[in-house]
Amino acid sequence: MLALQLVYLDPSQRQAHLDTYRALVKDVLEAAPSFRPLVEPVDDLVAEGRDYRALQCSRALLLHERKLLDHVR
């Protein structure tokens, strides 16, 4: 997730990137509620300021997305 990468890489603009991240997460969860169990741990890590760990944890989101898209093809 690019927004999380920016949170980690650009701490001077952390709040702006977090706002973008939260807006994107809201959109994703409205479109695909099955992501909720994968997003919650990432959100917890972000709230704790553990941005690198949140970025690592977000890999599960990408894998889940790939599974969903494979079913569409």
Secondary structure as GFF3:
##gff-version 3
##sequence-region A 1 73
A	DSSP	alpha_helix	2	9	.	.	.	ID=ss1
A	DSSP	three_ten_helix	11	13	.	.	.	ID=ss2
A	DSSP	alpha_helix	14	31	.	.	.	ID=ss3
A	DSSP	three_ten_helix	33	35	.	.	.	ID=ss4
A	DSSP	alpha_helix	36	47	.	.	.	ID=ss5
A	DSSP	alpha_helix	51	57	.	.	.	ID=ss6
A	DSSP	alpha_helix	59	72	.	.	.	ID=ss7
###
